[in-house]
Amino acid sequence: MAGSPPLAGTLAGYNPRLRVGNKGHYLAMGVQSGTVTAIETCSPAKLNLFLHVTGRRPDGYHSLQTVFQLLNWGDDIRFEARAEPGVTLTGDTDDIAPEQNLILRAAHALGQPDRGAHIHIRKRIPRGGGLGGGSSNAATTLLALNRLWGLGLEQDALQRLATPLGADVPVFVMGQNAWAEGVGEVLSAVTLPKRWFVIAQPDCAVSTAEIFADPALTRHTLPITVQAFFSGAGHNDLQDVVLPRYPEVQQAWEWLNQHSPTARMTGSGACVFAALETEQSARRIAAEAPDGLTVIVTEGVDRLPEMRVVE
């Protein structure tokens, strides 16, 4: 994939000084004026525009390099304040045990047992697709309840709560596209060009833990510079492990690769995507999808969508 056309395009937007925790950064929320009774928002999906595994740490976690691209598409979540203490959840995650549900874990992480809220979610982001659905839901919960309950937690405090919930949660709390290193928690803001994306969703779910544990995984890819990424460097180290093991992903990638040399897998799969300059180009490719393959066309965005607040 190193020879593919650049997915980025310009270095001008990269700002290594704008890091998580900077005061005045996105959604550094203070106590809200008025009484917020409900919040409705989109919990967006993400893409990994590339993903390199650069090493394995003594604690067993892998060190990574990646660029996170937020999307103008995701799950719909509504948060309602209620007088009774405790958080209740309904919707498309009812089959997930409470102790494993990232929405409830995020609410619990805020440490507010005397406050109450009801959360309802409509899922669009597939599980096991590499689009960050659960992580996005967790981050959205932290941000929304912080506002709904008037907690006034700033960015650095929310990030400390986000990191234990999962490697991808911090970027959604940060709320904008980012260059990421470490296990995904060392974030620097990055400005990406406007692109449209064709995303193919194979009918399978890939286990991230399974792929990272596979002996065939390349774990020592040399780190690249941000400038190299903007010049077109980068691939997904996990893709060569996933494709032979998941025929559905292999078939989706082969189809999309015929239409675009930028086609690659996001995260640990199962979804594959291609970056296009225009919506028309993206929809033209999507219209040729084989029967039975779900395909989404959506636009990349710079930041999280605004929350709609009801007072």
C-alpha positions in Angstrom: 0.0 0.0 0.0 3.0 2.3 0.3 2.6 3.2 -3.3 -1.1 4.2 -3.1 -2.1 7.9 -3.7 -1.9 10.0 -0.5 -4.9 9.8 1.8 -3.9 13.1 3.4 -2.3 15.6 1.1 -0.9 18.5 3.1 1.3 18.9 6.1 -0.1 22.3 6.9 -2.7 21.2 9.4 -0.4 19.1 11.6 0.0 20.7 15.0 2.1 18.7 17.4 1.7 21.3 20.1 -2.1 20.9 20.2 -2.4 17.8 22.4 -5.0 16.3 24.6 -5.4 18.2 27.8 -4.6 21.7 26.5 -6.9 24.2 28.1 -9.2 25.8 25.6 -9.2 22.7 23.5 -12.4 21.2 22.0 -15.2 20.7 24.5 -13.4 21.9 27.6 -16.8 22.1 29.3 -17.6 24.3 32.2 -20.8 24.2 34.3 -23.7 24.9 31.9 -26.1 27.7 32.3 -29.7 26.7 32.6 -31.1 23.2 33.3 -30.3 20.7 30.6 -33.0 18.0 30.5 -31.9 16.0 27.4 -29.1 15.8 24.9 -29.3 14.2 21.4 -26.1 13.6 19.4 -24.4 11.4 16.8 -21.7 9.1 18.1 -19.5 9.0 15.0 -17.5 6.2 13.4 -13.8 6.6 12.6 -11.4 5.2 10.0 -7.7 4.3 10.5 -6.1 5.8 7.4 -3.1 3.7 8.1 -2.1 1.4 11.0 1.4 0.3 11.8 2.4 -2.0 14.6 5.8 -0.6 15.7 6.6 -2.8 18.6 5.4 -4.8 21.6 5.7 -3.4 25.1 6.7 -5.2 28.3 3.0 -5.1 29.5 1.9 -7.0 26.4 0.3 -4.1 24.6 1.4 -3.1 21.1 2.8 0.3 20.2 1.1 1.8 17.2 1.1 4.6 14.7 -2.1 5.6 13.0 -4.2 8.5 11.8 -7.8 8.7 13.0 -10.4 10.2 10.5 -13.8 11.0 12.0 -16.9 10.4 9.8 -20.2 12.2 9.3 -22.0 9.0 10.1 -22.6 6.9 13.2 -25.0 5.9 16.0 -27.7 8.1 17.4 -27.8 8.5 21.2 -30.3 10.4 23.4 -29.4 11.2 27.0 -32.3 12.2 29.4 -31.9 13.5 32.9 -34.0 11.7 35.5 -34.6 12.3 39.2 -33.9 8.7 40.3 -30.3 7.8 40.9 -28.6 5.5 38.4 -28.2 5.1 34.7 -30.5 3.0 32.5 -29.9 2.0 28.9 -32.2 0.8 26.1 -31.8 0.3 22.4 -29.5 -1.7 20.2 -27.0 -2.8 22.9 -29.5 -4.6 25.1 -27.8 -8.0 24.3 -24.4 -6.8 25.8 -23.9 -7.6 29.5 -23.8 -4.4 31.6 -20.2 -5.1 32.8 -19.1 -5.3 29.2 -21.2 -2.4 27.8 -18.9 0.6 27.2 -21.8 3.0 27.5 -22.6 1.9 31.1 -18.9 1.5 31.9 -18.3 5.1 30.8 -21.2 6.4 32.8 -19.9 4.5 35.9 -16.4 6.0 35.4 -17.8 9.5 36.0 -18.4 8.4 39.7 -21.8 10.0 40.1 -23.9 7.3 41.8 -26.5 9.9 43.1 -27.2 11.3 39.7 -29.6 9.8 37.2 -30.0 9.5 33.4 -31.7 7.3 30.8 -29.8 6.6 27.6 -31.3 5.3 24.4 -29.1 4.2 21.4 -29.8 3.4 17.8 -26.8 1.6 16.3 -25.6 1.9 12.8 -21.9 1.2 13.3 -21.3 -2.6 13.0 -19.6 -4.5 15.8 -16.2 -5.9 15.0 -15.9 -3.7 12.0 -12.9 -1.6 12.9 -15.0 1.6 12.9 -14.7 2.3 16.6 -18.4 2.1 17.5 -18.1 1.0 21.1 -15.2 3.5 21.8 -17.2 6.3 20.2 -20.3 5.4 22.3 -18.1 5.5 25.5 -16.6 8.9 24.7 -20.0 10.3 23.7 -21.3 9.1 27.0 -18.5 10.8 29.0 -19.0 14.1 27.1 -22.8 14.1 27.2 -23.2 13.2 30.8 -20.6 15.7 31.8 -22.8 18.3 30.2 -26.1 16.9 31.2 -25.1 16.7 34.8 -23.2 20.0 34.8 -20.0 18.4 36.1 -17.6 20.9 34.5 -14.9 18.3 33.8 -12.3 19.6 31.4 -10.5 17.8 28.6 -7.6 16.4 30.7 -10.0 14.9 33.3 -12.2 13.3 30.7 -9.1 11.8 29.0 -8.0 10.2 32.3 -11.4 8.5 32.4 -11.3 7.6 28.7 -8.0 5.8 28.5 -8.9 2.7 30.7 -12.0 2.2 28.7 -10.2 1.4 25.5 -7.4 2.5 23.2 -9.7 4.4 20.7 -11.8 6.2 23.3 -9.4 9.1 23.8 -9.5 10.3 20.2 -13.3 10.6 20.4 -13.0 12.5 23.6 -10.4 14.7 22.0 -13.1 15.3 19.3 -11.1 15.8 16.2 -8.9 14.0 13.6 -5.5 13.0 15.0 -2.1 11.4 14.5 -1.8 8.7 17.2 1.1 6.9 18.8 1.7 4.8 21.9 -1.3 2.4 22.2 -3.4 5.1 20.5 -3.6 7.5 23.4 -0.7 9.9 22.4 -2.7 12.2 20.2 -1.8 15.2 18.1 -4.3 17.2 16.2 -4.1 17.0 12.4 -6.0 18.6 9.6 -7.0 16.3 6.8 -8.3 17.2 3.3 -12.0 16.9 2.6 -12.6 13.4 1.3 -15.6 11.1 0.7 -15.3 7.4 1.7 -16.8 4.2 0.4 -17.0 1.8 3.3 -17.8 -1.9 2.6 -19.1 -3.9 5.6 -18.5 -7.6 5.2 -21.0 -9.9 7.0 -18.6 -10.9 9.7 -17.1 -9.5 12.9 -13.3 -9.7 13.5 -11.9 -10.2 17.0 -9.2 -7.5 17.6 -7.7 -9.6 20.4 -7.4 -12.6 18.0 -5.6 -10.6 15.4 -3.1 -9.0 17.7 -2.3 -12.4 19.2 -1.7 -14.0 15.9 2.0 -15.1 15.4 1.9 -14.0 11.8 1.3 -10.3 12.7 4.2 -8.0 11.8 5.1 -6.2 15.1 8.2 -4.3 14.1 7.2 -1.9 11.3 9.6 1.0 11.3 7.9 4.3 12.4 7.1 6.8 9.8 7.0 10.6 10.0 3.9 12.7 9.6 5.4 14.1 6.4 5.8 10.6 5.0 2.2 9.9 5.7 1.1 13.1 3.9 3.2 12.0 1.0 1.4 8.7 0.6 3.2 6.3 2.9 1.4 3.9 5.2 -0.5 0.7 5.2 -2.4 -1.5 7.7 -0.2 -4.2 9.2 -3.3 -6.1 10.4 -4.7 -6.5 6.9 -2.4 -9.3 5.9 -3.4 -11.3 8.9 -7.2 -10.7 8.6 -7.6 -11.4 4.8 -6.6 -15.1 4.8 -8.7 -15.8 7.9 -11.9 -14.0 6.9 -13.0 -14.7 3.3 -15.7 -12.1 3.5 -13.1 -9.4 4.2 -10.9 -10.7 1.4 -13.8 -10.6 -1.1 -14.8 -7.1 0.0 -11.3 -5.8 -0.3 -10.7 -7.4 -3.7 -13.9 -5.7 -5.0 -13.0 -2.3 -3.7 -9.4 -2.6 -4.7 -10.5 -3.0 -8.4 -12.1 0.5 -8.2 -9.6 2.4 -6.1 -5.9 1.9 -5.3 -6.5 3.5 -1.8 -8.6 0.5 -0.7 -7.6 -0.9 2.6 -8.9 -2.2 5.9 -9.6 0.0 8.9 -8.5 -1.0 12.3 -8.6 -4.8 12.8 -11.4 -5.1 10.3 -13.8 -6.2 9.1 -14.7 -3.1 7.2 -12.6 -1.9 4.2 -12.7 1.6 2.7 -11.5 3.7 -0.1 -10.9 7.5 -0.2 -12.4 9.6 -3.0 -12.2 13.2 -4.0 -15.9 13.7 -4.6 -19.3 12.4 -3.5 -20.2 11.5 -7.0 -17.1 9.3 -7.4 -17.8 7.5 -4.2 -21.5 6.9 -5.0 -20.5 5.6 -8.5 -18.4 2.9 -6.9 -21.0 2.1 -4.3 -23.6 1.5 -7.0 -21.5 -1.3 -8.3 -21.3 -3.2 -5.1 -21.9 -6.9 -5.4 -25.1 -8.4 -4.1 -25.1 -9.0 -0.4 -22.4 -6.5 0.5 -23.5 -3.5 2.6 -21.8 -0.3 1.4 -21.9 3.1 3.0 -20.9 6.4 1.4 -20.0 9.2 3.9 -17.9 12.3 4.2 -14.9 12.8 6.5 -15.3 15.5 9.1 -12.8 17.6 11.2 -14.6 17.4 14.5 -17.4 15.7 16.5 -20.9 16.9 15.6 -22.5 19.4 17.9 -24.8 18.0 20.6 -28.4 19.1 20.5 -29.3 20.3 24.0 -32.9 20.5 25.3 -33.4 22.8 28.3 
